[in-house]
C-alpha cells in the first residue's frame, strides 16, 4: 500500500515552487487518504463537500453503470478532483470516481484552505484551481454556444391552435 | 472608495458568495484598491472581443450580458445584479472578452485593473487569500451553471410524467421530482408566490413547470429568461422585471425541486 512522504508531495508540478516547510505544514493540515485499486471514491448523487488532491496513483471518473458505464477520464498525481464541491458546497457529485491504482490523496476542504491561507502550498493550489476552473468554463461555454447555434437555426415548433383553428381543422375547411 | 463603503460591499459580496474563511475586512482592502466608476443606462462596460484589462465589483445596479446569435442579433445570456464580480474570467486567463456587458439603468462599479489584480492575487496576506477565494467560488458557481445548462440542452427529452410514479432526475446538482399538480392560472396562489425571483437562484423553488422543463421551451423563450439557475435549469416562470411571464395553457405536471 502506498504511503505519502514529503518528496512525493514536492514532486508534484503544481507545488514545485513551494518551500518544504510549507509542504510539511500542508500535510499536517490536510487529511491523508489511502485508496485501494477498485475502490469507489465519489459516487454520483452523493453529497459533495470536499475535493481530493491526488498525490500518487490514479483515479478514474465515469458515468453510468454496468454496460452503459462511460469513462470520462483519468485523474493523475498532481490533479484535483471534486473541486466545485470544495468551493460551492452543498451540491452533489456529478460523476463516479474510482481508484484504478493504489493511490494516496489529500482531502481538501474549505476549512483546510482557510486555515492554510498563508501557506504557499495552499496559495499554489488556489492558483491551480483558478486556472482549471477558467479552462473548464471556457470549454463549457464553447459547447453551449455550439449547441445554441444548432438550436437557433432549428425550426420552431408549430404554434398552438386556437379554438377557431381547431374547428377549421376538425371540419376540414380552409 | 471609503473604507466603510468597501466593507459594506465586502460583507454583501460574502453573504452572496459564502466564501469560507474570507474576512470581510480583507476583502474590503481588495475593493478599496479599485477605482469607482458610475455608468448611465445602456452604457457598455465590456465589449465582446476586446482585451481583458481588468475586472470589476458591481456595487449597485444591473448589468446584462449579451452575445450575438447565429443571425447576428444580440441575445441576452444573463443579468447580473449587485453585489457581484464581473469580468474576472478575462483577467484570470488573459483571453479576450467572451461577451458584451451593458448597464441596465444607472450602475456603479469598482474597477480593478489587471496590474492591480495581478499584484493582489499573488499576495500571501489575508487580502490575497480573500481575492483568490471569492474568484474561485464565483468561477465554481459559473461552471456549475454552465454545466447544468449544457446538460439540459444536450440530454434527450424526458418521457411524459406518470402520475402514479413521480420521476426523479438531477440538474445542476439538484434533485428534481416531477409530480402532477394543478396548473396555476397565472394570477396568484401559494406556488405562484414562490416562483423564481431571480435574486436567489439556488434556493428551493417549488413551482409549476412544463413536462420537460426548459427543453420544451422554444429557444427564443429560453434566452429571454433572466439567466438565474432556477430558470435555466427548470424553465420556470420568471419574476424579474422585463422578462415575460410564462403562462401554461394546459394541465401539466408541476415540478418540485428537493434540493440544490
Interface residues (C-beta under 8 A of the other chain):
Chain A: X45 X83 X84 X86 X87 X88 X89 X90 X91 X92 X94 X110 X111 X113 X114 X115 X117 X118 X120 X123 X126 X127 X129 X130 X131 X133 X134 X135 X136 X137 X138 X140 X141 X143 X144 X145 X147 X148 X149 X151 X152 X153 X154 X156 X157 X160
Chain B: X20 X21 X22 X67 X69 X70 X71 X75 X89 X92 X93 X95 X98 X121 X124 X125 X126 X128 X129 X132 X133 X135 X136 X137 X139 X140 X141 X142 X143 X144 X146 X147 X149 X150 X153 X154 X170 X173 X175 X218 X219 X220 X249 X259 X260
